[in-house]
Amino acid sequence: MSEKNKINCVKVSTVLVLLLFFQLAMAQYNFGELDQKFSSAKKELGNNAIAMIYKDGKIIYQKTLGEFTAKTQAPIASSSKWLTTALVLNLVDQGKLSLDDKVSKYIPLFSKYSKGYITIRDCLSDMTGLESDASGIKKIFSKTQYKSLEEAVTDYAMKKEIISNPGLEFKYGNIGMDIAARVIEIVGKRGFEQQMQERITRPLLMRATSFSSLDGAVDPAAGALSSANDYMNFLSMILNKGLFNGKLILSEKAINEMHVLRTNSSIIKYAPKPAEGFNYGLGEWIQETDVNGKATVISSPSLIGTWPMIDLCRGYAFILFTNNLKEGNRELVFAMKTLIEQQIPNNCK
């Protein structure tokens, strides 16, 4: 046998082994009803979507509709917040800042305009007390008026009105994430996008994920592009308590900080429709809790359809990845989650 033929045989054998491995993983579960539910929503999903489930170190379910594949890149809107929060917590792990640091420690202008008590934690939990910016679909289509995060955050410090004391009211928006991202630039002495690549996306092999902007400042809260494969790598890291391919991306302490409830129904003054009835942690929604108020299901739904989710009790990560301006696809996701739960038992006591 020639050397070329040997190489071809090895390649074919490798592909066959991977296909067999995937088939064995799928054989443990009967996702027939899930397939039907997902396929029947093709029109609702704008004809293009992908659904994936990760558990125990492997993809146990993957279904595509239309032209979308696991590598298709698309905007993820508010699902960007989870990534930005991870970057902040990476810097916390490195001892470069604390969640309880006041923003004014890094941006003194906030003290000058009577906003000196806002902390990094307030920023990541949308409880800065500042008046909200544009939100929802309007925000997605509005072009930023700022040329940099520095310019944007300076404007917030000088012009945004104080509606409540920090930490007392929750209003979902983007201002807090922008402020936290600007602190990252100051502390890390490099741009937000560069640090995101160095600390999060590159170590997680998220090659299709970017916050780059051609028409103004980067948007840390809603401006990322990603793919189902990429975001699933991120979800697997969260599910595995900060580890990805044996490398520590975030500490277990940082992961746990994300999952702590920062809100209750009485302090939530605004939440988008997909997340109504949920509570909030750091950069993520607490979709479900146990009887003690501990997070069991966490998510970061996007107003343009993508919905990443982790069930901590069943030990799986799920993503519905699409781009159809459907405000979260809440009913569909809930229906799919019910079908998944029929196949994966709850391991929480």
N, C-alpha and C positions, 0 to 999 in steps of 0.2 A: 504493500500500500504506500502511495506517495505521501510526502509530508503534507501537501495541500489537502489530500483526502482525509488524513488523520485529523487535521485541524477542523475540517468541516464536520467530521463525525463527533468530535468533542463538543462543538457548538450545538449540533442537533441533540445530542444526549443531554446537554445542560438544559436546553429548552424543554425537553420531555420530562426531565426530573422536576423542573419548576411547575410545569402544568400538572403533573401528578400530585405534587405537594399541595397545590391550590385546590385540586379536586378533593383530596383527602380532608383538607380543612373544611371545605364546604359540606362534605358528607356528614359531618357531625350535627348539622343543623338542617331543618327543613324550612327554607325561606321562600317556599312557593307562593304563599299568600302575600308576602312582602313584595315579591316580584310583580304580582298582579296589581297590587295597590300602587306601586311606583309607576308601572307602565301605563296604568289607566289615567295617571295625572300628567301625561305627556303634554297635552295642550295647555293645561294649567301652568306648567313649568316652562312655557315658551318653546316647547319642542326640544330643548337642549338642557340636559342635566346629567349628573352622576351621583349615585349614592354608594357609600362605602362604610363598612364596619371593620374595626380593628379590635382584636382580642388575643391575649396570650402571645404577643409577639408576632402576629401575622394578620393579614387581611382575610376575614372569613366571609365577607360578602362584598361584591362589586357589581353594579349594574349601571349601564349607560343608556342614555336616550339621545337620539339625534346625532349631532356632530361632536358633542362633548366627549372627551376622554379624560383619563386621570391626569393627563399632562396639560389639558386646556387651561390657558391663563385667562382670568377674568377679574373685574373689580370685586372686592369683598366688603366694601363700605364699612359698616360698624364692627364687623368681625376683626377689623384692624386693631381695635382697642386691646384685645387680648394679647396681641404680639407686642404692642407698645408697653403694656404693663409688665410683660416678661422682661423686656429690656431694662426697665427701671429696677426691677427686683434683682436682675443680674448685677447691677451696680451696687445695690444694697448688699448683696452677698459679698462683693469685693471690698466692702467697708468704705466706699466712696461717698455714700450719703445714707441717711436714715429716713424711713417713712414718716417719722415724726419731726423731721427738719421743717422749719418754716421756709416757704418759698423765698421770703425776703432775705434769708441768709445768702442766697445766690443772686437774687434780683432785688436789690435794695429799694427800687422804685415802688415796690408793693407797699412798703412801710410808709413812704412819702404820701401815698394816696389812701391811707387808713385801711390797707388790706394786708397788714403784716402778720396776721394770725393764721393765714391759710397754710396748711401743711401739704407735703407730698401725698400723704395718705388721703387728705380731703380731695386732692386733684384726681387721684385714681378711683375714688368712689363717688365722683360727681356730687360732692357736697362742699364746693368752694364758697357758696353763698353769693356768687356773682350772678347777675342777670344772664339768662340763657342766650345762646346764639341761634342762628337758623338751624332747624332740625328737620328730620324726616326727608321726604323726597325733595323738598325745596333745597335742603343742604346739599344733596347729592349733585344737583344740577347747577348749583351756584358756583361760579368761579371765585377763587380766593382773591381778595383785594390786596393781599400782602405778598411781598417779595421774599420774605424769610420768616422763620419762626420768631426770631428776635423782634422783628417789626410787629408781628401779630401780638405777641405777648406784651410788648411795650404798650400797645394800644389797649389791651385788656386792663392793664394796671392803671392806665390814665383815664380811661373812658367808661369802662363797665361799672354799672351801679351795683352797690351792695344791697342784696335783697334780704339776706338773713346772715346770722353769724355762721362761720364755717363749722361744718359737722352737724348742723341741726336740720337741714332740709336737703332732700335729694331731688335734683332735676337733671334728667338724662340729657347730655349734650356733649360738646366737643372741646369746650374751653379748658376744662381741667386737664385733659390729655395733652393739649397743646402746651400748657404751662409746664407740665411734668417733662415733656420732650425737650423744651427749651432748657430746663435745668440739666438734663442729660448732656446737652451740647456744652454747657458751661463746665460741668464737672468733668466730662470726658475729653474736653478740649478738641472735639471733632464734631462734624455734622451728624445730625440724627441718623440719616440714611447710612452713612459709613459705619457708625457704631452698631446699627441694627444688623448690618451684614456681618460684621466681625464677631458679634456676641450671640446672635440668635440665628439668622437665616443660613449663614454659611455652615456653622457647626451642625445644623439640623438638615443639611443637604436640600434646602429650600431654594433651588436654583431659579424657579419661576416666580419668586416673590420679591416685590420691590415697592418702595414708597416714592420712587422718583416722580417728579412733577415737572412738566415743561412750561406751565403757565403761572407759576407762583411758588409760594412756600410749600414744602411737603406737608401732608395732612396726616398726622400720627393717629388721629381718631377714626378716619373714614377713607383714607386715600390709598390703601394698599391694593396691589394686584397679586393674585396667588393662583394656585391650582389645587385640585382635590388631593393629589399626592403630597404636595408641599404641606398643606394645612394638616393633613393626617399625621405627618411626621411631628408637627408641633403638638397635636393632641396626644400622640403616643408618649411624648416626653412628659406632658402634664400627668397622664395616667400612670406613668412609671416613676412618679415622684422626683422628676427632674433629670432622669437619665435618658440618654439616647445613644444607642450603639455603644454602650459601656462608658460613655463620656458624660460627666456631670455638667449640665447646662444651667440648672437652677438647684439650689439646695431644697431639701424636703421642707425646711422651715419656710422658705419663700413660697413653695407650692401651697402649703397649708394657709399662709397669709391670704392668698387669693380667695380661698374658700370660706373665710370667716364672714358671716353676715354683718353688713354695715348698716342695713336699713330694716325698717318694719313698715307696715302699711300706713302708719300714721304720719311718717315723715316723707313719704314719696309724693311729691307734688306734680311730677310729670314722668311718665314712662311711655315709650312707643307701644303701639298696639300688639306687636308680636310678643312683648314681654309683660303685658298687663297681668298682675297677680303674682309676678316673681319678686324676689328681693335681689339685692346687689351685694357683691363682694368687692374685690379689687379688679376692675377691668373685665368682670364676668358676671353674668346673671346666675343667681342661685335659683334654679328652676324647681327643685324639690328638696325637702329636708326631712330628717327623721323626727321622731317625737321629741327629741331633745334640742331641735333647731339646728342640727348639724347638716351641712350640705351633703346631699346624696346624688343630685343631678345638677350639672353646671353647663352653661352654654353661652354663646355669644352670637345671637341671631343678627342677620343683616337685613336691612330694609329692601335689598334687591334680591332676596330669595335664599342666599346661602345660609345654612344653619349648622354650625359645628356644635357638638354636644358630647359630654362624657357622663356615663353612669358609673359612679364610684362603687356602688354596691354590687353591680353585675360585672364590673371590670371590663367595660368595652367603651370604645370611642366611635362616634358616628358623625358622618358629615353628609348633608345634602348640599351639593355644589351646583349653583345655577346662576343665571343673570337675567331675571325676568320682571323686575320691578313689581313683585307680588307682596311686598311688605311682610316678608318672613316665612310665608307658607306654613303658618302655625298649625292649622287643622290637619294638613297633610303630615307634618312632622309628628304630631301627637298620635295620629293613626298608625304611622310606621313604627313609632316607639312601642305602641301596644303590641304590635305583631312581633317585634324583636324580643320583647319581654316574655312572650310565650315560648321562646326557644332558649333563652338564657336565664338561668335561675338567679334569684336574689341571694347574695351571700352575706348580707348584713344581718346581725342578730337583733 
